[in-house]
Amino acid sequence: QVQLVESGGGLAQPGGSLRLSCAASASIFSRYVMGWYRQAPGMERELVAHITNVGRIDYADSVKGRFTISGDNAKNTLYLRMNSLKPEDTAVYYCNAFSFLGNYWGQGIQVTVSS
């Protein structure tokens, strides 16, 4: 069982930045594909970015060039740096750990982009 706890969300102005963190209860990067997903009201949950256990990184087209996913293996923590935020980035953001060992989600954290 892996527990994931997100932090760092909140309110940002358009064009602003936020950094999300996801602290895991166990070693994750060598065993899981780690990702960030988001879900806006009335919409399906969508992949924002993920990083595989061999370091491959993929981003949704809507965030390429603005968001950066990274991890700190020593701290078992996943990050999402979000720059040039837009109102359409407003959503609940979820951390995810996926492998044959299981599929785990954080509780989600609200990100609101508004002036």
N, CA, C and O atoms as a printed pandas DataFrame, in Angstrom:
     atom_number atom_name residue_name chain_id  residue_number  x_coord  y_coord  z_coord
0              1         N          GLN        A               1    0.851   -1.188    0.000
1              2        CA          GLN        A               1    0.000    0.000    0.000
2              3         C          GLN        A               1    0.888    1.240    0.000
3              4         O          GLN        A               1    1.835    1.344    0.780
4              5         N          VAL        A               2    0.564    2.175   -0.888
5              6        CA          VAL        A               2    1.290    3.438   -0.963
6              7         C          VAL        A               2    0.311    4.565   -0.663
7              8         O          VAL        A               2   -0.764    4.644   -1.259
8              9         N          GLN        A               3    0.688    5.426    0.254
9             10        CA          GLN        A               3   -0.123    6.613    0.537
10            11         C          GLN        A               3    0.518    7.826   -0.115
11            12         O          GLN        A               3    1.732    8.018   -0.056
12            13         N          LEU        A               4   -0.322    8.637   -0.735
13            14        CA          LEU        A               4    0.142    9.822   -1.454
14            15         C          LEU        A               4   -0.564   11.046   -0.881
15            16         O          LEU        A               4   -1.786   11.048   -0.729
16            17         N          VAL        A               5    0.198   12.081   -0.567
17            18        CA          VAL        A               5   -0.387   13.282    0.013
18            19         C          VAL        A               5    0.089   14.491   -0.781
19            20         O          VAL        A               5    1.280   14.796   -0.826
20            21         N          GLU        A               6   -0.874   15.176   -1.411
21            22        CA          GLU        A               6   -0.554   16.357   -2.199
22            23         C          GLU        A               6   -0.539   17.615   -1.345
23            24         O          GLU        A               6   -1.225   17.702   -0.326
24            25         N          SER        A               7    0.246   18.576   -1.773
25            26        CA          SER        A               7    0.265   19.885   -1.125
26            27         C          SER        A               7    0.689   20.933   -2.152
27            28         O          SER        A               7    1.200   20.597   -3.221
28            29         N          GLY        A               8    0.470   22.212   -1.815
29            30        CA          GLY        A               8    0.966   23.286   -2.655
30            31         C          GLY        A               8   -0.058   23.938   -3.559
31            32         O          GLY        A               8    0.274   24.865   -4.297
32            33         N          GLY        A               9   -1.291   23.475   -3.517
33            34        CA          GLY        A               9   -2.317   24.081   -4.359
34            35         C          GLY        A               9   -2.780   25.409   -3.799
35            36         O          GLY        A               9   -2.223   25.922   -2.828
36            37         N          GLY        A              10   -3.818   25.960   -4.433
37            38        CA          GLY        A              10   -4.355   27.225   -3.969
38            39         C          GLY        A              10   -4.779   28.106   -5.116
39            40         O          GLY        A              10   -5.104   27.631   -6.204
40            41         N          LEU        A              11   -4.769   29.400   -4.853
41            42        CA          LEU        A              11   -5.217   30.393   -5.824
42            43         C          LEU        A              11   -4.015   31.072   -6.473
43            44         O          LEU        A              11   -3.078   31.482   -5.788
44            45         N          ALA        A              12   -4.049   31.184   -7.781
45            46        CA          ALA        A              12   -3.011   31.896   -8.519
46            47         C          ALA        A              12   -3.667   32.783   -9.567
47            48         O          ALA        A              12   -4.762   32.490  -10.048
48            49         N          GLN        A              13   -2.995   33.855   -9.909
49            50        CA          GLN        A              13   -3.487   34.740  -10.967
50            51         C          GLN        A              13   -3.073   34.203  -12.326
51            52         O          GLN        A              13   -2.075   33.488  -12.422
52            53         N          PRO        A              14   -3.798   34.522  -13.358
53            54        CA          PRO        A              14   -3.357   34.146  -14.704
54            55         C          PRO        A              14   -1.939   34.644  -14.969
55            56         O          PRO        A              14   -1.600   35.794  -14.689
56            57         N          GLY        A              15   -1.124   33.748  -15.515
57            58        CA          GLY        A              15    0.282   34.070  -15.727
58            59         C          GLY        A              15    1.169   33.739  -14.553
59            60         O          GLY        A              15    2.392   33.821  -14.658
60            61         N          GLY        A              16    0.574   33.368  -13.440
61            62        CA          GLY        A              16    1.338   33.063  -12.239
62            63         C          GLY        A              16    1.839   31.634  -12.209
63            64         O          GLY        A              16    1.713   30.888  -13.180
64            65         N          SER        A              17    2.417   31.267  -11.061
65            66        CA          SER        A              17    3.025   29.948  -10.901
66            67         C          SER        A              17    2.621   29.313   -9.579
67            68         O          SER        A              17    2.321   30.000   -8.602
68            69         N          LEU        A              18    2.619   28.006   -9.574
69            70        CA          LEU        A              18    2.449   27.208   -8.366
70            71         C          LEU        A              18    3.308   25.964   -8.499
71            72         O          LEU        A              18    3.626   25.526   -9.605
72            73         N          ARG        A              19    3.680   25.398   -7.353
73            74        CA          ARG        A              19    4.349   24.107   -7.368
74            75         C          ARG        A              19    3.593   23.137   -6.473
75            76         O          ARG        A              19    3.404   23.383   -5.282
76            77         N          LEU        A              20    3.169   22.042   -7.062
77            78        CA          LEU        A              20    2.513   20.984   -6.316
78            79         C          LEU        A              20    3.549   19.949   -5.871
79            80         O          LEU        A              20    4.510   19.664   -6.585
80            81         N          SER        A              21    3.337   19.404   -4.696
81            82        CA          SER        A              21    4.172   18.318   -4.186
82            83         C          SER        A              21    3.307   17.118   -3.856
83            84         O          SER        A              21    2.148   17.263   -3.466
84            85         N          CYS        A              22    3.869   15.941   -4.012
85            86        CA          CYS        A              22    3.184   14.697   -3.667
86            87         C          CYS        A              22    4.164   13.847   -2.870
87            88         O          CYS        A              22    5.118   13.298   -3.421
88            89         N          ALA        A              23    3.918   13.745   -1.574
89            90        CA          ALA        A              23    4.775   12.956   -0.704
90            91         C          ALA        A              23    4.245   11.532   -0.613
91            92         O          ALA        A              23    3.074   11.311   -0.304
92            93         N          ALA        A              24    5.117   10.576   -0.885
93            94        CA          ALA        A              24    4.732    9.164   -0.858
94            95         C          ALA        A              24    5.235    8.494    0.409
95            96         O          ALA        A              24    6.245    8.895    0.986
96            97         N          SER        A              25    4.510    7.465    0.828
97            98        CA          SER        A              25    4.858    6.758    2.066
98            99         C          SER        A              25    5.910    5.684    1.850
99           100         O          SER        A              25    6.367    5.060    2.807
100          101         N          ALA        A              26    6.300    5.464    0.595
101          102        CA          ALA        A              26    7.276    4.418    0.295
102          103         C          ALA        A              26    8.073    4.827   -0.927
103          104         O          ALA        A              26    7.761    5.809   -1.602
104          105         N          SER        A              27    9.112    4.047   -1.194
105          106        CA          SER        A              27    9.924    4.295   -2.384
106          107         C          SER        A              27    9.077    4.074   -3.624
107          108         O          SER        A              27    8.440    3.031   -3.775
108          109         N          ILE        A              28    9.072    5.057   -4.507
109          110        CA          ILE        A              28    8.127    5.014   -5.612
110          111         C          ILE        A              28    8.770    5.042   -6.996
111          112         O          ILE        A              28    8.270    4.390   -7.913
112          113         N          PHE        A              29    9.852    5.773   -7.165
113          114        CA          PHE        A              29   10.298    6.069   -8.518
114          115         C          PHE        A              29   10.854    4.855   -9.249
115          116         O          PHE        A              29   10.799    4.804  -10.478
116          117         N          SER        A              30   11.381    3.892   -8.535
117          118        CA          SER        A              30   11.924    2.708   -9.204
118          119         C          SER        A              30   10.849    1.665   -9.489
119          120         O          SER        A              30   11.093    0.708  -10.224
120          121         N          ARG        A              31    9.671    1.842   -8.917
121          122        CA          ARG        A              31    8.654    0.797   -8.994
122          123         C          ARG        A              31    7.387    1.216   -9.706
123          124         O          ARG        A              31    6.634    0.367  -10.183
124          125         N          TYR        A              32    7.139    2.517   -9.786
125          126        CA          TYR        A              32    5.858    2.996  -10.282
126          127         C          TYR        A              32    6.037    4.024  -11.397
127          128         O          TYR        A              32    7.050    4.719  -11.474
128          129         N          VAL        A              33    5.027    4.096  -12.251
129          130        CA          VAL        A              33    4.857    5.268  -13.100
130          131         C          VAL        A              33    4.152    6.311  -12.243
131          132         O          VAL        A              33    3.063    6.062  -11.726
132          133         N          MET        A              34    4.770    7.471  -12.094
133          134        CA          MET        A              34    4.223    8.523  -11.244
134          135         C          MET        A              34    3.637    9.612  -12.119
135          136         O          MET        A              34    4.265   10.065  -13.077
136          137         N          GLY        A              35    2.440   10.024  -11.785
137          138        CA          GLY        A              35    1.800   11.011  -12.635
138          139         C          GLY        A              35    0.962   12.008  -11.882
139          140         O          GLY        A              35    0.601   11.812  -10.722
140          141         N          TRP        A              36    0.663   13.089  -12.580
141          142        CA          TRP        A              36   -0.291   14.094  -12.118
142          143         C          TRP        A              36   -1.485   14.083  -13.074
143          144         O          TRP        A              36   -1.328   14.106  -14.295
144          145         N          TYR        A              37   -2.660   14.046  -12.494
145          146        CA          TYR        A              37   -3.913   14.124  -13.241
146          147         C          TYR        A              37   -4.688   15.319  -12.708
147          148         O          TYR        A              37   -4.390   15.842  -11.634
148          149         N          ARG        A              38   -5.694   15.745  -13.480
149          150        CA          ARG        A              38   -6.559   16.810  -12.990
150          151         C          ARG        A              38   -7.993   16.572  -13.471
151          152         O          ARG        A              38   -8.246   15.921  -14.485
152          153         N          GLN        A              39   -8.903   17.130  -12.694
153          154        CA          GLN        A              39  -10.324   16.995  -13.036
154          155         C          GLN        A              39  -11.012   18.319  -12.763
155          156         O          GLN        A              39  -11.073   18.788  -11.627
156          157         N          ALA        A              40  -11.526   18.907  -13.825
157          158        CA          ALA        A              40  -12.283   20.148  -13.711
158          159         C          ALA        A              40  -13.755   19.806  -13.508
159          160         O          ALA        A              40  -14.173   18.699  -13.848
160          161         N          PRO        A              41  -14.541   20.713  -12.971
161          162        CA          PRO        A              41  -15.963   20.436  -12.745
162          163         C          PRO        A              41  -16.669   20.025  -14.033
163          164         O          PRO        A              41  -16.564   20.697  -15.059
164          165         N          GLY        A              42  -17.385   18.914  -13.960
165          166        CA          GLY        A              42  -18.135   18.439  -15.104
166          167         C          GLY        A              42  -17.309   17.757  -16.173
167          168         O          GLY        A              42  -17.823   17.374  -17.223
168          169         N          MET        A              43  -16.008   17.605  -15.893
169          170        CA          MET        A              43  -15.120   17.000  -16.885
170          171         C          MET        A              43  -14.550   15.686  -16.356
171          172         O          MET        A              43  -14.575   15.418  -15.155
172          173         N          GLU        A              44  -14.042   14.882  -17.273
173          174        CA          GLU        A              44  -13.375   13.645  -16.866
174          175         C          GLU        A              44  -11.957   13.950  -16.380
175          176         O          GLU        A              44  -11.347   14.952  -16.756
176          177         N          ARG        A              45  -11.467   13.068  -15.549
177          178        CA          ARG        A              45  -10.093   13.202  -15.087
178          179         C          ARG        A              45   -9.158   12.989  -16.265
179          180         O          ARG        A              45   -9.365   12.082  -17.071
180          181         N          GLU        A              46   -8.133   13.820  -16.368
181          182        CA          GLU        A              46   -7.207   13.729  -17.494
182          183         C          GLU        A              46   -5.764   13.730  -17.009
183          184         O          GLU        A              46   -5.438   14.297  -15.966
184          185         N          LEU        A              47   -4.914   13.085  -17.787
185          186        CA          LEU        A              47   -3.490   13.061  -17.481
186          187         C          LEU        A              47   -2.882   14.427  -17.780
187          188         O          LEU        A              47   -3.129   15.016  -18.832
188          189         N          VAL        A              48   -2.088   14.917  -16.839
189          190        CA          VAL        A              48   -1.338   16.153  -17.035
190          191         C          VAL        A              48    0.098   15.832  -17.438
191          192         O          VAL        A              48    0.614   16.364  -18.421
192          193         N          ALA        A              49    0.726   14.968  -16.674
193          194        CA          ALA        A              49    2.117   14.581  -16.960
194          195         C          ALA        A              49    2.435   13.328  -16.181
195          196         O          ALA        A              49    1.858   13.080  -15.122
196          197         N          HIS        A              50    3.364   12.529  -16.712
197          198        CA          HIS        A              50    3.844   11.401  -15.927
198          199         C          HIS        A              50    5.310   11.139  -16.207
199          200         O          HIS        A              50    5.864   11.573  -17.218
200          201         N          ILE        A              51    5.919   10.417  -15.286
201          202        CA          ILE        A              51    7.322   10.037  -15.399
202          203         C          ILE        A              51    7.415    8.548  -15.083
203          204         O          ILE        A              51    6.900    8.083  -14.066
204          205         N          THR        A              52    8.077    7.809  -15.966
205          206        CA          THR        A              52    8.163    6.359  -15.776
206          207         C          THR        A              52    9.356    6.007  -14.893
207          208         O          THR        A              52   10.154    6.872  -14.533
208          209         N          ASN        A              53    9.465    4.722  -14.550
209          210        CA          ASN        A              53   10.565    4.294  -13.682
210          211         C          ASN        A              53   11.909    4.302  -14.399
211          212         O          ASN        A              53   12.943    4.098  -13.764
212          213         N          VAL        A              54   11.913    4.535  -15.711
213          214        CA          VAL        A              54   13.183    4.697  -16.428
214          215         C          VAL        A              54   13.392    6.149  -16.850
215          216         O          VAL        A              54   14.290    6.455  -17.634
216          217         N          GLY        A              55   12.555    7.038  -16.323
217          218        CA          GLY        A              55   12.769    8.462  -16.523
218          219         C          GLY        A              55   12.130    9.083  -17.736
219          220         O          GLY        A              55   12.374   10.252  -18.035
220          221         N          ARG        A              56   11.305    8.316  -18.450
221          222        CA          ARG        A              56   10.607    8.918  -19.591
222          223         C          ARG        A              56    9.517    9.839  -19.067
223          224         O          ARG        A              56    8.802    9.493  -18.127
224          225         N          ILE        A              57    9.394   11.006  -19.673
225          226        CA          ILE        A              57    8.412   12.009  -19.272
226          227         C          ILE        A              57    7.496   12.338  -20.439
227          228         O          ILE        A              57    7.954   12.519  -21.567
228          229         N          ASP        A              58    6.221   12.414  -20.168
229          230        CA          ASP        A              58    5.236   12.816  -21.158
230          231         C          ASP        A              58    4.310   13.873  -20.552
231          232         O          ASP        A              58    3.997   13.842  -19.362
232          233         N          TYR        A              59    3.881   14.805  -21.403
233          234        CA          TYR        A              59    2.973   15.869  -20.977
234          235         C          TYR        A              59    1.750   15.903  -21.877
235          236         O          TYR        A              59    1.811   15.539  -23.052
236          237         N          ALA        A              60    0.648   16.343  -21.306
237          238        CA          ALA        A              60   -0.515   16.659  -22.123
238          239         C          ALA        A              60   -0.159   17.858  -23.000
239          240         O          ALA        A              60    0.602   18.734  -22.588
240          241         N          ASP        A              61   -0.711   17.891  -24.202
241          242        CA          ASP        A              61   -0.414   18.994  -25.119
242          243         C          ASP        A              61   -0.763   20.350  -24.506
243          244         O          ASP        A              61   -0.095   21.350  -24.770
244          245         N          SER        A              62   -1.806   20.371  -23.692
245          246        CA          SER        A              62   -2.288   21.634  -23.135
246          247         C          SER        A              62   -1.329   22.252  -22.123
247          248         O          SER        A              62   -1.457   23.433  -21.798
248          249         N          VAL        A              63   -0.364   21.468  -21.617
249          250        CA          VAL        A              63    0.551   22.002  -20.595
250          251         C          VAL        A              63    2.000   22.003  -21.041
251          252         O          VAL        A              63    2.868   22.481  -20.310
252          253         N          LYS        A              64    2.280   21.478  -22.226
253          254        CA          LYS        A              64    3.669   21.427  -22.707
254          255         C          LYS        A              64    4.267   22.826  -22.760
255          256         O          LYS        A              64    3.645   23.774  -23.241
256          257         N          GLY        A              65    5.495   22.929  -22.253
257          258        CA          GLY        A              65    6.177   24.210  -22.235
258          259         C          GLY        A              65    5.836   25.074  -21.042
259          260         O          GLY        A              65    6.495   26.088  -20.811
260          261         N          ARG        A              66    4.825   24.700  -20.279
261          262        CA          ARG        A              66    4.421   25.479  -19.100
262          263         C          ARG        A              66    4.605   24.709  -17.793
263          264         O          ARG        A              66    4.954   25.298  -16.770
264          265         N          PHE        A              67    4.374   23.407  -17.821
265          266        CA          PHE        A              67    4.456   22.577  -16.617
266          267         C          PHE        A              67    5.695   21.701  -16.696
267          268         O          PHE        A              67    6.127   21.299  -17.776
268          269         N          THR        A              68    6.258   21.414  -15.524
269          270        CA          THR        A              68    7.407   20.531  -15.442
270          271         C          THR        A              68    7.199   19.538  -14.307
271          272         O          THR        A              68    6.961   19.926  -13.163
272          273         N          ILE        A              69    7.291   18.258  -14.635
273          274        CA          ILE        A              69    7.195   17.204  -13.625
274          275         C          ILE        A              69    8.604   16.772  -13.237
275          276         O          ILE        A              69    9.489   16.669  -14.086
276          277         N          SER        A              70    8.800   16.522  -11.946
277          278        CA          SER        A              70   10.105   16.079  -11.476
278          279         C          SER        A              70    9.919   15.307  -10.182
279          280         O          SER        A              70    8.836   15.290   -9.597
280          281         N          GLY        A              71   10.998   14.668   -9.749
281          282        CA          GLY        A              71   10.908   13.893   -8.523
282          283         C          GLY        A              71   12.196   13.940   -7.735
283          284         O          GLY        A              71   13.279   14.143   -8.283
284          285         N          ASP        A              72   12.054   13.749   -6.440
285          286        CA          ASP        A              72   13.204   13.648   -5.540
286          287         C          ASP        A              72   13.166   12.255   -4.930
287          288         O          ASP        A              72   12.361   11.980   -4.040
288          289         N          ASN        A              73   14.036   11.384   -5.410
289          290        CA          ASN        A              73   14.020    9.997   -4.970
290          291         C          ASN        A              73   14.311    9.867   -3.478
291          292         O          ASN        A              73   13.715    9.032   -2.799
292          293         N          ALA        A              74   15.223   10.691   -2.968
293          294        CA          ALA        A              74   15.597   10.601   -1.559
294          295         C          ALA        A              74   14.437   10.977   -0.648
295          296         O          ALA        A              74   14.327   10.477    0.472
296          297         N          LYS        A              75   13.571   11.864   -1.139
297          298        CA          LYS        A              75   12.432   12.314   -0.327
298          299         C          LYS        A              75   11.146   11.597   -0.691
299          300         O          LYS        A              75   10.105   11.856   -0.087
300          301         N          ASN        A              76   11.199   10.692   -1.677
301          302        CA          ASN        A              76    9.976   10.014   -2.141
302          303         C          ASN        A              76    8.885   11.024   -2.475
303          304         O          ASN        A              76    7.724   10.844   -2.108
304          305         N          THR        A              77    9.266   12.076   -3.165
305          306        CA          THR        A              77    8.338   13.169   -3.448
306          307         C          THR        A              77    8.331   13.499   -4.935
307          308         O          THR        A              77    9.376   13.610   -5.576
308          309         N          LEU        A              78    7.126   13.651   -5.456
309          310        CA          LEU        A              78    6.903   14.035   -6.839
310          311         C          LEU        A              78    6.466   15.501   -6.866
311          312         O          LEU        A              78    5.744   15.953   -5.978
312          313         N          TYR        A              79    6.905   16.234   -7.881
313          314        CA          TYR        A              79    6.561   17.647   -7.992
314          315         C          TYR        A              79    5.917   17.944   -9.336
315          316         O          TYR        A              79    6.090   17.208  -10.308
316          317         N          LEU        A              80    5.178   19.031   -9.365
317          318        CA          LEU        A              80    4.670   19.574  -10.619
318          319         C          LEU        A              80    4.815   21.090  -10.539
319          320         O          LEU        A              80    4.100   21.759   -9.793
320          321         N          ARG        A              81    5.742   21.610  -11.312
321          322        CA          ARG        A              81    5.919   23.050  -11.375
322          323         C          ARG        A              81    5.025   23.567  -12.489
323          324         O          ARG        A              81    5.120   23.114  -13.629
324          325         N          MET        A              82    4.158   24.515  -12.160
325          326        CA          MET        A              82    3.192   25.052  -13.115
326          327         C          MET        A              82    3.448   26.540  -13.314
327          328         O          MET        A              82    3.269   27.344  -12.399
328          329         N          ASN        A              83    3.864   26.887  -14.511
329          330        CA          ASN        A              83    4.112   28.290  -14.864
330          331         C          ASN        A              83    3.092   28.763  -15.892
331          332         O          ASN        A              83    2.391   27.958  -16.505
332          333         N          SER        A              84    3.019   30.070  -16.069
333          334        CA          SER        A              84    2.114   30.664  -17.061
334          335         C          SER        A              84    0.708   30.094  -16.939
335          336         O          SER        A              84    0.090   29.702  -17.930
336          337         N          LEU        A              85    0.222   30.055  -15.723
337          338        CA          LEU        A              85   -1.084   29.448  -15.471
338          339         C          LEU        A              85   -2.202   30.183  -16.185
339          340         O          LEU        A              85   -2.174   31.403  -16.349
340          341         N          LYS        A              86   -3.193   29.398  -16.607
341          342        CA          LYS        A              86   -4.361   29.911  -17.317
342          343         C          LYS        A              86   -5.618   29.550  -16.534
343          344         O          LYS        A              86   -5.605   28.588  -15.766
344          345         N          PRO        A              87   -6.691   30.294  -16.709
345          346        CA          PRO        A              87   -7.945   29.935  -16.021
346          347         C          PRO        A              87   -8.390   28.509  -16.316
347          348         O          PRO        A              87   -8.997   27.861  -15.463
348          349         N          GLU        A              88   -8.097   28.017  -17.510
349          350        CA          GLU        A              88   -8.491   26.646  -17.848
350          351         C          GLU        A              88   -7.660   25.590  -17.146
351          352         O          GLU        A              88   -7.955   24.401  -17.272
352          353         N          ASP        A              89   -6.636   25.985  -16.414
353          354        CA          ASP        A              89   -5.888   25.041  -15.583
354          355         C          ASP        A              89   -6.589   24.789  -14.240
355          356         O          ASP        A              89   -6.161   23.936  -13.462
356          357         N          THR        A              90   -7.646   25.521  -13.983
357          358        CA          THR        A              90   -8.391   25.336  -12.736
358          359         C          THR        A              90   -8.984   23.939  -12.667
359          360         O          THR        A              90   -9.716   23.519  -13.562
360          361         N          ALA        A              91   -8.663   23.228  -11.604
361          362        CA          ALA        A              91   -9.105   21.838  -11.447
362          363         C          ALA        A              91   -8.632   21.320  -10.099
363          364         O          ALA        A              91   -7.854   21.970   -9.400
364          365         N          VAL        A              92   -9.113   20.147   -9.756
365          366        CA          VAL        A              92   -8.528   19.385   -8.653
366          367         C          VAL        A              92   -7.420   18.527   -9.254
367          368         O          VAL        A              92   -7.641   17.795  -10.219
368          369         N          TYR        A              93   -6.245   18.624   -8.681
369          370        CA          TYR        A              93   -5.082   17.890   -9.171
370          371         C          TYR        A              93   -4.811   16.689   -8.275
371          372         O          TYR        A              93   -4.825   16.796   -7.049
372          373         N          TYR        A              94   -4.564   15.544   -8.907
373          374        CA          TYR        A              94   -4.341   14.295   -8.186
374          375         C          TYR        A              94   -2.976   13.716   -8.534
375          376         O          TYR        A              94   -2.542   13.749   -9.685
376          377         N          CYS        A              95   -2.326   13.195   -7.533
377          378        CA          CYS        A              95   -1.092   12.445   -7.707
378          379         C          CYS        A              95   -1.450   10.962   -7.869
379          380         O          CYS        A              95   -2.378   10.468   -7.227
380          381         N          ASN        A              96   -0.715   10.266   -8.723
381          382        CA          ASN        A              96   -1.002    8.854   -8.990
382          383         C          ASN        A              96    0.281    8.052   -9.063
383          384         O          ASN        A              96    1.290    8.509   -9.600
384          385         N          ALA        A              97    0.226    6.836   -8.509
385          386        CA          ALA        A              97    1.317    5.869   -8.615
386          387         C          ALA        A              97    0.740    4.588   -9.188
387          388         O          ALA        A              97   -0.193    4.013   -8.628
388          389         N          PHE        A              98    1.299    4.143  -10.306
389          390        CA          PHE        A              98    0.726    2.993  -11.010
390          391         C          PHE        A              98    1.810    1.998  -11.387
391          392         O          PHE        A              98    2.860    2.367  -11.914
392          393         N          SER        A              99    1.532    0.706  -11.103
393          394        CA          SER        A              99    2.358   -0.385  -11.606
394          395         C          SER        A              99    1.577   -1.667  -11.385
395          396         O          SER        A              99    0.428   -1.634  -10.946
396          397         N          PHE        A             100    2.209   -2.808  -11.693
397          398        CA          PHE        A             100    1.552   -4.083  -11.433
398          399         C          PHE        A             100    1.341   -4.287   -9.935
399          400         O          PHE        A             100    0.569   -5.155   -9.528
400          401         N          LEU        A             101    2.030   -3.486   -9.112
401          402        CA          LEU        A             101    1.885   -3.588   -7.659
402          403         C          LEU        A             101    0.608   -2.941   -7.157
403          404         O          LEU        A             101    0.152   -3.226   -6.050
404          405         N          GLY        A             102    0.036   -2.075   -7.968
405          406        CA          GLY        A             102   -1.178   -1.397   -7.550
406          407         C          GLY        A             102   -1.357   -0.061   -8.236
407          408         O          GLY        A             102   -0.474    0.411   -8.953
408          409         N          ASN        A             103   -2.517    0.545   -8.006
409          410        CA          ASN        A             103   -2.844    1.850   -8.575
410          411         C          ASN        A             103   -3.328    2.729   -7.431
411          412         O          ASN        A             103   -4.390    2.476   -6.861
412          413         N          TYR        A             104   -2.562    3.756   -7.092
413          414        CA          TYR        A             104   -2.833    4.559   -5.899
414          415         C          TYR        A             104   -3.033    6.018   -6.274
415          416         O          TYR        A             104   -2.390    6.556   -7.175
416          417         N          TRP        A             105   -3.971    6.644   -5.530
417          418        CA          TRP        A             105   -4.296    8.048   -5.759
418          419         C          TRP        A             105   -4.148    8.840   -4.467
419          420         O          TRP        A             105   -4.395    8.334   -3.373
420          421         N          GLY        A             106   -3.739   10.096   -4.623
421          422        CA          GLY        A             106   -3.820   11.022   -3.513
422          423         C          GLY        A             106   -5.241   11.522   -3.360
423          424         O          GLY        A             106   -6.128   11.158   -4.133
424          425         N          GLN        A             107   -5.452   12.359   -2.359
425          426        CA          GLN        A             107   -6.795   12.829   -2.064
426          427         C          GLN        A             107   -7.219   13.980   -2.979
427          428         O          GLN        A             107   -8.399   14.327   -3.040
428          429         N          GLY        A             108   -6.271   14.557   -3.677
429          430        CA          GLY        A             108   -6.559   15.659   -4.577
430          431         C          GLY        A             108   -6.360   17.000   -3.909
431          432         O          GLY        A             108   -6.540   17.139   -2.700
432          433         N          ILE        A             109   -5.984   17.997   -4.713
433          434        CA          ILE        A             109   -5.778   19.335   -4.186
434          435         C          ILE        A             109   -6.279   20.348   -5.218
435          436         O          ILE        A             109   -6.053   20.201   -6.419
436          437         N          GLN        A             110   -6.962   21.372   -4.719
437          438        CA          GLN        A             110   -7.583   22.348   -5.606
438          439         C          GLN        A             110   -6.549   23.359   -6.093
439          440         O          GLN        A             110   -5.751   23.883   -5.316
440          441         N          VAL        A             111   -6.583   23.619   -7.401
441          442        CA          VAL        A             111   -5.829   24.714   -8.010
442          443         C          VAL        A             111   -6.839   25.607   -8.730
443          444         O          VAL        A             111   -7.590   25.144   -9.588
444          445         N          THR        A             112   -6.848   26.888   -8.372
445          446        CA          THR        A             112   -7.764   27.838   -8.979
446          447         C          THR        A             112   -6.953   28.973   -9.580
447          448         O          THR        A             112   -6.136   29.597   -8.904
448          449         N          VAL        A             113   -7.191   29.231  -10.866
449          450        CA          VAL        A             113   -6.491   30.315  -11.551
450          451         C          VAL        A             113   -7.526   31.378  -11.917
451          452         O          VAL        A             113   -8.389   31.166  -12.768
452          453         N          SER        A             114   -7.415   32.510  -11.260
453          454        CA          SER        A             114   -8.411   33.557  -11.444
454          455         C          SER        A             114   -7.829   34.898  -11.035
455          456         O          SER        A             114   -6.980   34.981  -10.147
456          457         N          SER        A             115   -8.300   35.945  -11.698
457          458        CA          SER        A             115   -7.881   37.301  -11.318
458          459         C          SER        A             115   -8.877   37.896  -10.327
459          460         O          SER        A             115   -8.704   39.032   -9.885
